[in-house]
């Protein structure tokens, strides 16, 4: 297969080339991470300092600590999703929206793990 001059070929398909600063990951253009950062497709994060465990976007003291943090976050996502579903399924009488908002804010704060070196 031959692509037109303004396209690039991958897996027998033609795509427009990515603009400067973007990495070609067909069919999308991904970020190119800055020096000292690593990433995957659309997200970059700082490299963990020596002695810290790279937990993919966050740093932890150990592999076990990483697994524990990810499990805790996943458990809370499930709990809050269930609370939102219960609220949506009711007429709103059993919902405490202030508590729901506070819980979601706390969960989002956990998802924004401290940068490596600030653990």
N, CA, C and O atoms as a GROMACS GRO file, in nm:
protein
  476
    1UNK      N    1   0.085  -0.118   0.000
    1UNK     CA    2   0.000   0.000   0.000
    1UNK      C    3   0.089   0.123   0.000
    1UNK      O    4   0.193   0.127   0.066
    2UNK      N    5   0.047   0.223  -0.074
    2UNK     CA    6   0.119   0.349  -0.078
    2UNK      C    7   0.024   0.459  -0.033
    2UNK      O    8  -0.088   0.472  -0.085
    3UNK      N    9   0.069   0.539   0.063
    3UNK     CA   10  -0.012   0.650   0.112
    3UNK      C   11   0.018   0.776   0.032
    3UNK      O   12   0.126   0.789  -0.024
    4UNK      N   13  -0.077   0.868   0.028
    4UNK     CA   14  -0.049   0.998  -0.034
    4UNK      C   15   0.066   1.067   0.040
    4UNK      O   16   0.095   1.032   0.155
    5UNK      N   17   0.130   1.164  -0.021
    5UNK     CA   18   0.247   1.229   0.041
    5UNK      C   19   0.218   1.296   0.175
    5UNK      O   20   0.309   1.313   0.256
    6UNK      N   21   0.093   1.335   0.200
    6UNK     CA   22   0.061   1.404   0.326
    6UNK      C   23   0.015   1.308   0.436
    6UNK      O   24  -0.034   1.352   0.540
    7UNK      N   25   0.031   1.177   0.414
    7UNK     CA   26  -0.010   1.075   0.511
    7UNK      C   27   0.108   0.983   0.543
    7UNK      O   28   0.204   0.974   0.467
    8UNK      N   29   0.097   0.914   0.658
    8UNK     CA   30   0.195   0.811   0.694
    8UNK      C   31   0.122   0.677   0.702
    8UNK      O   32   0.003   0.673   0.732
    9UNK      N   33   0.194   0.569   0.675
    9UNK     CA   34   0.133   0.436   0.670
    9UNK      C   35   0.170   0.356   0.793
    9UNK      O   36   0.285   0.358   0.838
   10UNK      N   37   0.072   0.284   0.847
   10UNK     CA   38   0.095   0.189   0.955
   10UNK      C   39  -0.012   0.082   0.944
   10UNK      O   40  -0.131   0.112   0.936
   11UNK      N   41   0.029  -0.043   0.944
   11UNK     CA   42  -0.062  -0.157   0.938
   11UNK      C   43  -0.157  -0.145   0.818
   11UNK      O   44  -0.277  -0.171   0.828
   12UNK      N   45  -0.101  -0.106   0.707
   12UNK     CA   46  -0.175  -0.094   0.580
   12UNK      C   47  -0.283   0.012   0.582
   12UNK      O   48  -0.375   0.008   0.500
   13UNK      N   49  -0.275   0.107   0.673
   13UNK     CA   50  -0.368   0.219   0.676
   13UNK      C   51  -0.290   0.349   0.669
   13UNK      O   52  -0.173   0.354   0.709
   14UNK      N   53  -0.352   0.454   0.620
   14UNK     CA   54  -0.289   0.584   0.607
   14UNK      C   55  -0.346   0.680   0.712
   14UNK      O   56  -0.467   0.686   0.733
   15UNK      N   57  -0.257   0.754   0.776
   15UNK     CA   58  -0.294   0.849   0.881
   15UNK      C   59  -0.228   0.983   0.856
   15UNK      O   60  -0.123   0.989   0.793
   16UNK      N   61  -0.290   1.091   0.905
   16UNK     CA   62  -0.219   1.219   0.900
   16UNK      C   63  -0.104   1.216   1.000
   16UNK      O   64  -0.117   1.156   1.107
   17UNK      N   65   0.009   1.278   0.968
   17UNK     CA   66   0.121   1.278   1.061
   17UNK      C   67   0.089   1.363   1.185
   17UNK      O   68   0.007   1.454   1.180
   18UNK      N   69   0.154   1.331   1.295
   18UNK     CA   70   0.135   1.407   1.418
   18UNK      C   71   0.211   1.539   1.412
   18UNK      O   72   0.314   1.550   1.345
   19UNK      N   73   0.159   1.639   1.481
   19UNK     CA   74   0.230   1.766   1.487
   19UNK      C   75   0.357   1.751   1.572
   19UNK      O   76   0.370   1.654   1.647
   20UNK      N   77   0.450   1.847   1.562
   20UNK     CA   78   0.571   1.841   1.644
   20UNK      C   79   0.535   1.833   1.793
   20UNK      O   80   0.440   1.896   1.839
   21UNK      N   81   0.612   1.756   1.867
   21UNK     CA   82   0.589   1.738   2.010
   21UNK      C   83   0.493   1.626   2.044
   21UNK      O   84   0.468   1.599   2.161
   22UNK      N   85   0.439   1.562   1.943
   22UNK     CA   86   0.347   1.450   1.966
   22UNK      C   87   0.410   1.324   1.909
   22UNK      O   88   0.478   1.328   1.806
   23UNK      N   89   0.386   1.212   1.975
   23UNK     CA   90   0.440   1.083   1.935
   23UNK      C   91   0.333   1.008   1.856
   23UNK      O   92   0.219   0.999   1.900
   24UNK      N   93   0.370   0.955   1.741
   24UNK     CA   94   0.274   0.883   1.658
   24UNK      C   95   0.245   0.747   1.720
   24UNK      O   96   0.333   0.661   1.724
   25UNK      N   97   0.124   0.728   1.766
   25UNK     CA   98   0.075   0.599   1.814
   25UNK      C   99  -0.058   0.577   1.743
   25UNK      O  100  -0.164   0.612   1.794
   26UNK      N  101  -0.050   0.518   1.627
   26UNK     CA  102  -0.163   0.510   1.536
   26UNK      C  103  -0.286   0.454   1.605
   26UNK      O  104  -0.274   0.357   1.680
   27UNK      N  105  -0.402   0.511   1.581
   27UNK     CA  106  -0.431   0.625   1.493
   27UNK      C  107  -0.431   0.759   1.566
   27UNK      O  108  -0.484   0.856   1.513
   28UNK      N  109  -0.375   0.766   1.684
   28UNK     CA  110  -0.376   0.891   1.762
   28UNK      C  111  -0.236   0.947   1.779
   28UNK      O  112  -0.137   0.877   1.757
   29UNK      N  113  -0.230   1.071   1.819
   29UNK     CA  114  -0.102   1.136   1.850
   29UNK      C  115  -0.093   1.149   2.001
   29UNK      O  116  -0.183   1.204   2.064
   30UNK      N  117   0.015   1.100   2.059
   30UNK     CA  118   0.032   1.101   2.203
   30UNK      C  119   0.136   1.204   2.244
   30UNK      O  120   0.210   1.257   2.161
   31UNK      N  121   0.139   1.232   2.373
   31UNK     CA  122   0.237   1.324   2.428
   31UNK      C  123   0.378   1.269   2.419
   31UNK      O  124   0.398   1.148   2.423
   32UNK      N  125   0.472   1.357   2.407
   32UNK     CA  126   0.612   1.321   2.426
   32UNK      C  127   0.649   1.378   2.562
   32UNK      O  128   0.644   1.499   2.582
   33UNK      N  129   0.685   1.293   2.657
   33UNK     CA  130   0.713   1.337   2.792
   33UNK      C  131   0.844   1.414   2.799
   33UNK      O  132   0.938   1.385   2.724
   34UNK      N  133   0.849   1.511   2.890
   34UNK     CA  134   0.969   1.591   2.909
   34UNK      C  135   1.078   1.507   2.975
   34UNK      O  136   1.050   1.401   3.032
   35UNK      N  137   1.200   1.555   2.967
   35UNK     CA  138   1.313   1.488   3.030
   35UNK      C  139   1.287   1.476   3.181
   35UNK      O  140   1.246   1.574   3.244
   36UNK      N  141   1.311   1.360   3.237
   36UNK     CA  142   1.286   1.336   3.378
   36UNK      C  143   1.146   1.286   3.406
   36UNK      O  144   1.108   1.264   3.521
   37UNK      N  145   1.069   1.267   3.299
   37UNK     CA  146   0.933   1.216   3.311
   37UNK      C  147   0.920   1.090   3.225
   37UNK      O  148   0.995   1.070   3.130
   38UNK      N  149   0.824   1.009   3.260
   38UNK     CA  150   0.790   0.892   3.182
   38UNK      C  151   0.639   0.896   3.161
   38UNK      O  152   0.570   0.975   3.224
   39UNK      N  153   0.589   0.813   3.073
   39UNK     CA  154   0.446   0.813   3.054
   39UNK      C  155   0.401   0.710   2.955
   39UNK      O  156   0.479   0.630   2.902
   40UNK      N  157   0.272   0.714   2.931
   40UNK     CA  158   0.211   0.621   2.837
   40UNK      C  159   0.098   0.694   2.766
   40UNK      O  160  -0.004   0.724   2.827
   41UNK      N  161   0.115   0.721   2.641
   41UNK     CA  162   0.015   0.780   2.553
   41UNK      C  163  -0.021   0.923   2.588
   41UNK      O  164   0.027   1.016   2.522
   42UNK      N  165  -0.104   0.944   2.687
   42UNK     CA  166  -0.158   1.077   2.711
   42UNK      C  167  -0.124   1.133   2.849
   42UNK      O  168  -0.169   1.243   2.882
   43UNK      N  169  -0.048   1.061   2.928
   43UNK     CA  170  -0.017   1.105   3.064
   43UNK      C  171   0.132   1.091   3.088
   43UNK      O  172   0.193   0.989   3.054
   44UNK      N  173   0.192   1.193   3.147
   44UNK     CA  174   0.333   1.188   3.186
   44UNK      C  175   0.342   1.207   3.337
   44UNK      O  176   0.261   1.279   3.396
   45UNK      N  177   0.439   1.142   3.399
   45UNK     CA  178   0.462   1.161   3.541
   45UNK      C  179   0.612   1.160   3.567
   45UNK      O  180   0.690   1.112   3.485
   46UNK      N  181   0.649   1.215   3.683
   46UNK     CA  182   0.790   1.225   3.717
   46UNK      C  183   0.847   1.087   3.747
   46UNK      O  184   0.778   0.998   3.796
   47UNK      N  185   0.975   1.072   3.717
   47UNK     CA  186   1.046   0.949   3.751
   47UNK      C  187   1.064   0.946   3.902
   47UNK      O  188   1.100   1.047   3.963
   48UNK      N  189   1.039   0.831   3.964
   48UNK     CA  190   1.054   0.819   4.109
   48UNK      C  191   1.202   0.828   4.147
   48UNK      O  192   1.288   0.780   4.074
   49UNK      N  193   1.230   0.891   4.261
   49UNK     CA  194   1.369   0.898   4.307
   49UNK      C  195   1.420   0.760   4.348
   49UNK      O  196   1.342   0.667   4.373
   50UNK      N  197   1.549   0.748   4.354
   50UNK     CA  198   1.612   0.623   4.393
   50UNK      C  199   1.557   0.577   4.528
   50UNK      O  200   1.542   0.656   4.621
   51UNK      N  201   1.528   0.450   4.537
   51UNK     CA  202   1.477   0.393   4.661
   51UNK      C  203   1.326   0.389   4.669
   51UNK      O  204   1.270   0.325   4.758
   52UNK      N  205   1.259   0.458   4.576
   52UNK     CA  206   1.112   0.457   4.576
   52UNK      C  207   1.065   0.359   4.469
   52UNK      O  208   1.133   0.337   4.369
   53UNK      N  209   0.950   0.299   4.492
   53UNK     CA  210   0.891   0.203   4.399
   53UNK      C  211   0.803   0.279   4.300
   53UNK      O  212   0.714   0.353   4.341
   54UNK      N  213   0.828   0.260   4.170
   54UNK     CA  214   0.748   0.324   4.066
   54UNK      C  215   0.619   0.247   4.052
   54UNK      O  216   0.617   0.132   4.010
   55UNK      N  217   0.511   0.314   4.088
   55UNK     CA  218   0.379   0.251   4.090
   55UNK      C  219   0.296   0.299   3.971
   55UNK      O  220   0.173   0.294   3.978
   56UNK      N  221   0.359   0.343   3.865
   56UNK     CA  222   0.287   0.387   3.746
   56UNK      C  223   0.207   0.513   3.770
   56UNK      O  224   0.084   0.508   3.778
   57UNK      N  225   0.273   0.625   3.781
   57UNK     CA  226   0.205   0.752   3.803
   57UNK      C  227   0.208   0.796   3.948
   57UNK      O  228   0.167   0.908   3.978
   58UNK      N  229   0.255   0.714   4.035
   58UNK     CA  230   0.275   0.752   4.174
   58UNK      C  231   0.393   0.672   4.228
   58UNK      O  232   0.429   0.568   4.173
   59UNK      N  233   0.451   0.720   4.334
   59UNK     CA  234   0.564   0.652   4.397
   59UNK      C  235   0.519   0.595   4.530
   59UNK      O  236   0.434   0.653   4.599
   60UNK      N  237   0.575   0.483   4.565
   60UNK     CA  238   0.542   0.418   4.692
   60UNK      C  239   0.670   0.369   4.756
   60UNK      O  240   0.774   0.361   4.690
   61UNK      N  241   0.662   0.336   4.884
   61UNK     CA  242   0.780   0.287   4.955
   61UNK      C  243   0.818   0.147   4.910
   61UNK      O  244   0.935   0.109   4.916
   62UNK      N  245   0.720   0.069   4.864
   62UNK     CA  246   0.746  -0.069   4.823
   62UNK      C  247   0.636  -0.116   4.728
   62UNK      O  248   0.536  -0.047   4.709
   63UNK      N  249   0.657  -0.232   4.670
   63UNK     CA  250   0.554  -0.292   4.586
   63UNK      C  251   0.427  -0.320   4.664
   63UNK      O  252   0.317  -0.298   4.615
   64UNK      N  253   0.443  -0.368   4.787
   64UNK     CA  254   0.326  -0.396   4.871
   64UNK      C  255   0.250  -0.267   4.902
   64UNK      O  256   0.126  -0.266   4.902
   65UNK      N  257   0.324  -0.159   4.930
   65UNK     CA  258   0.261  -0.030   4.957
   65UNK      C  259   0.184   0.018   4.834
   65UNK      O  260   0.073   0.072   4.846
   66UNK      N  261   0.241  -0.002   4.717
   66UNK     CA  262   0.176   0.035   4.592
   66UNK      C  263   0.045  -0.042   4.576
   66UNK      O  264  -0.059   0.018   4.549
   67UNK      N  265   0.050  -0.172   4.592
   67UNK     CA  266  -0.070  -0.255   4.578
   67UNK      C  267  -0.175  -0.212   4.679
   67UNK      O  268  -0.294  -0.205   4.645
   68UNK      N  269  -0.135  -0.184   4.801
   68UNK     CA  270  -0.230  -0.141   4.904
   68UNK      C  271  -0.297  -0.010   4.868
   68UNK      O  272  -0.418   0.005   4.885
   69UNK      N  273  -0.219   0.087   4.817
   69UNK     CA  274  -0.276   0.216   4.779
   69UNK      C  275  -0.374   0.201   4.664
   69UNK      O  276  -0.483   0.258   4.668
   70UNK      N  277  -0.337   0.124   4.563
   70UNK     CA  278  -0.425   0.105   4.448
   70UNK      C  279  -0.552   0.032   4.490
   70UNK      O  280  -0.661   0.067   4.445
   71UNK      N  281  -0.540  -0.070   4.576
   71UNK     CA  282  -0.657  -0.144   4.624
   71UNK      C  283  -0.750  -0.052   4.703
   71UNK      O  284  -0.871  -0.057   4.684
   72UNK      N  285  -0.694   0.030   4.791
   72UNK     CA  286  -0.777   0.121   4.870
   72UNK      C  287  -0.854   0.217   4.780
   72UNK      O  288  -0.973   0.241   4.801
   73UNK      N  289  -0.786   0.271   4.681
   73UNK     CA  290  -0.852   0.363   4.588
   73UNK      C  291  -0.962   0.292   4.511
   73UNK      O  292  -1.072   0.345   4.496
   74UNK      N  293  -0.934   0.171   4.462
   74UNK     CA  294  -1.035   0.094   4.388
   74UNK      C  295  -1.157   0.062   4.475
   74UNK      O  296  -1.271   0.072   4.429
   75UNK      N  297  -1.132   0.024   4.601
   75UNK     CA  298  -1.243  -0.004   4.693
   75UNK      C  299  -1.331   0.120   4.712
   75UNK      O  300  -1.454   0.110   4.714
   76UNK      N  301  -1.268   0.235   4.727
   76UNK     CA  302  -1.345   0.358   4.747
   76UNK      C  303  -1.421   0.398   4.622
   76UNK      O  304  -1.532   0.450   4.631
   77UNK      N  305  -1.363   0.374   4.505
   77UNK     CA  306  -1.434   0.403   4.381
   77UNK      C  307  -1.561   0.318   4.374
   77UNK      O  308  -1.667   0.368   4.337
   78UNK      N  309  -1.550   0.190   4.410
   78UNK     CA  310  -1.667   0.101   4.409
   78UNK      C  311  -1.772   0.149   4.509
   78UNK      O  312  -1.890   0.154   4.476
   79UNK      N  313  -1.730   0.185   4.630
   79UNK     CA  314  -1.824   0.232   4.731
   79UNK      C  315  -1.896   0.359   4.687
   79UNK      O  316  -2.018   0.370   4.701
   80UNK      N  317  -1.822   0.454   4.634
   80UNK     CA  318  -1.884   0.580   4.593
   80UNK      C  319  -1.971   0.563   4.469
   80UNK      O  320  -2.074   0.629   4.456
   81UNK      N  321  -1.932   0.475   4.380
   81UNK     CA  322  -2.015   0.446   4.263
   81UNK      C  323  -2.148   0.385   4.307
   81UNK      O  324  -2.253   0.420   4.253
   82UNK      N  325  -2.143   0.296   4.405
   82UNK     CA  326  -2.267   0.237   4.458
   82UNK      C  327  -2.353   0.344   4.524
   82UNK      O  328  -2.476   0.342   4.509
   83UNK      N  329  -2.292   0.435   4.597
   83UNK     CA  330  -2.368   0.541   4.664
   83UNK      C  331  -2.434   0.632   4.561
   83UNK      O  332  -2.549   0.674   4.579
   84UNK      N  333  -2.364   0.664   4.453
   84UNK     CA  334  -2.421   0.747   4.347
   84UNK      C  335  -2.536   0.674   4.280
   84UNK      O  336  -2.640   0.734   4.252
   85UNK      N  337  -2.519   0.543   4.253
   85UNK     CA  338  -2.624   0.465   4.189
   85UNK      C  339  -2.749   0.458   4.279
   85UNK      O  340  -2.861   0.471   4.230
   86UNK      N  341  -2.729   0.439   4.409
   86UNK     CA  342  -2.843   0.435   4.502
   86UNK      C  343  -2.916   0.568   4.502
   86UNK      O  344  -3.038   0.573   4.502
   87UNK      N  345  -2.840   0.675   4.503
   87UNK     CA  346  -2.899   0.809   4.502
   87UNK      C  347  -2.977   0.832   4.373
   87UNK      O  348  -3.088   0.886   4.375
   88UNK      N  349  -2.919   0.792   4.260
   88UNK     CA  350  -2.984   0.812   4.131
   88UNK      C  351  -3.110   0.726   4.118
   88UNK      O  352  -3.207   0.768   4.055
   89UNK      N  353  -3.110   0.608   4.179
   89UNK     CA  354  -3.224   0.519   4.170
   89UNK      C  355  -3.339   0.562   4.261
   89UNK      O  356  -3.454   0.523   4.240
   90UNK      N  357  -3.308   0.641   4.363
   90UNK     CA  358  -3.413   0.687   4.454
   90UNK      C  359  -3.468   0.820   4.406
   90UNK      O  360  -3.423   0.875   4.305
   91UNK      N  361  -3.563   0.871   4.478
   91UNK     CA  362  -3.616   1.002   4.443
   91UNK      C  363  -3.534   1.114   4.507
   91UNK      O  364  -3.574   1.230   4.504
   92UNK      N  365  -3.421   1.077   4.565
   92UNK     CA  366  -3.333   1.175   4.628
   92UNK      C  367  -3.355   1.190   4.777
   92UNK      O  368  -3.280   1.262   4.844
   93UNK      N  369  -3.457   1.123   4.830
   93UNK     CA  370  -3.487   1.141   4.973
   93UNK      C  371  -3.382   1.075   5.062
   93UNK      O  372  -3.359   1.122   5.174
   94UNK      N  373  -3.318   0.969   5.015
   94UNK     CA  374  -3.218   0.902   5.097
   94UNK      C  375  -3.077   0.950   5.072
   94UNK      O  376  -2.981   0.892   5.123
   95UNK      N  377  -3.062   1.056   4.994
   95UNK     CA  378  -2.929   1.104   4.957
   95UNK      C  379  -2.886   1.222   5.043
   95UNK      O  380  -2.963   1.316   5.067
   96UNK      N  381  -2.766   1.214   5.088
   96UNK     CA  382  -2.705   1.330   5.152
   96UNK      C  383  -2.600   1.382   5.055
   96UNK      O  384  -2.486   1.335   5.054
   97UNK      N  385  -2.640   1.478   4.973
   97UNK     CA  386  -2.552   1.526   4.868
   97UNK      C  387  -2.426   1.591   4.922
   97UNK      O  388  -2.320   1.584   4.858
   98UNK      N  389  -2.434   1.654   5.038
   98UNK     CA  390  -2.314   1.714   5.097
   98UNK      C  391  -2.211   1.607   5.133
   98UNK      O  392  -2.092   1.624   5.108
   99UNK      N  393  -2.258   1.497   5.193
   99UNK     CA  394  -2.167   1.387   5.226
   99UNK      C  395  -2.111   1.323   5.100
   99UNK      O  396  -1.993   1.290   5.094
  100UNK      N  397  -2.196   1.305   5.001
  100UNK     CA  398  -2.152   1.245   4.875
  100UNK      C  399  -2.045   1.333   4.810
  100UNK      O  400  -1.943   1.282   4.763
  101UNK      N  401  -2.066   1.462   4.809
  101UNK     CA  402  -1.969   1.556   4.753
  101UNK      C  403  -1.838   1.550   4.831
  101UNK      O  404  -1.730   1.547   4.771
  102UNK      N  405  -1.846   1.549   4.963
  102UNK     CA  406  -1.726   1.544   5.047
  102UNK      C  407  -1.649   1.414   5.022
  102UNK      O  408  -1.526   1.416   5.014
  103UNK      N  409  -1.720   1.302   5.011
  103UNK     CA  410  -1.654   1.173   4.986
  103UNK      C  411  -1.586   1.170   4.849
  103UNK      O  412  -1.476   1.118   4.836
  104UNK      N  413  -1.653   1.225   4.748
  104UNK     CA  414  -1.594   1.228   4.615
  104UNK      C  415  -1.471   1.319   4.610
  104UNK      O  416  -1.372   1.286   4.545
  105UNK      N  417  -1.476   1.432   4.680
  105UNK     CA  418  -1.360   1.520   4.687
  105UNK      C  419  -1.242   1.450   4.754
  105UNK      O  420  -1.128   1.464   4.709
  106UNK      N  421  -1.269   1.376   4.860
  106UNK     CA  422  -1.163   1.302   4.929
  106UNK      C  423  -1.105   1.193   4.838
  106UNK      O  424  -0.984   1.171   4.837
  107UNK      N  425  -1.191   1.126   4.762
  107UNK     CA  426  -1.146   1.023   4.669
  107UNK      C  427  -1.059   1.085   4.560
  107UNK      O  428  -0.954   1.031   4.527
  108UNK      N  429  -1.102   1.196   4.505
  108UNK     CA  430  -1.022   1.262   4.401
  108UNK      C  431  -0.888   1.307   4.456
  108UNK      O  432  -0.788   1.302   4.384
  109UNK      N  433  -0.884   1.349   4.580
  109UNK     CA  434  -0.756   1.388   4.640
  109UNK      C  435  -0.661   1.269   4.649
  109UNK      O  436  -0.540   1.285   4.634
  110UNK      N  437  -0.715   1.150   4.673
  110UNK     CA  438  -0.631   1.030   4.676
  110UNK      C  439  -0.580   0.994   4.538
  110UNK      O  440  -0.468   0.946   4.524
  111UNK      N  441  -0.662   1.018   4.437
  111UNK     CA  442  -0.619   0.987   4.301
  111UNK      C  443  -0.505   1.079   4.258
  111UNK      O  444  -0.423   1.041   4.174
  112UNK      N  445  -0.500   1.198   4.314
  112UNK     CA  446  -0.390   1.290   4.286
  112UNK      C  447  -0.279   1.260   4.385
  112UNK      O  448  -0.253   1.337   4.477
  113UNK      N  449  -0.214   1.147   4.365
  113UNK     CA  450  -0.109   1.102   4.456
  113UNK      C  451   0.005   1.205   4.456
  113UNK      O  452   0.028   1.272   4.356
  114UNK      N  453   0.076   1.216   4.569
  114UNK     CA  454   0.187   1.310   4.574
  114UNK      C  455   0.292   1.275   4.470
  114UNK      O  456   0.313   1.159   4.436
  115UNK      N  457   0.358   1.378   4.421
  115UNK     CA  458   0.466   1.355   4.325
  115UNK      C  459   0.578   1.279   4.393
  115UNK      O  460   0.596   1.288   4.515
  116UNK      N  461   0.651   1.205   4.315
  116UNK     CA  462   0.766   1.134   4.368
  116UNK      C  463   0.856   1.234   4.438
  116UNK      O  464   0.878   1.344   4.389
  117UNK      N  465   0.908   1.195   4.552
  117UNK     CA  466   0.994   1.284   4.630
  117UNK      C  467   0.915   1.363   4.732
  117UNK      O  468   0.974   1.425   4.822
  118UNK      N  469   0.783   1.362   4.721
  118UNK     CA  470   0.697   1.432   4.817
  118UNK      C  471   0.608   1.335   4.891
  118UNK      O  472   0.508   1.375   4.950
  119UNK      N  473   0.642   1.207   4.889
  119UNK     CA  474   0.561   1.103   4.950
  119UNK      C  475   0.569   1.114   5.101
  119UNK      O  476   0.507   1.035   5.172
   0.00000   0.00000   0.00000
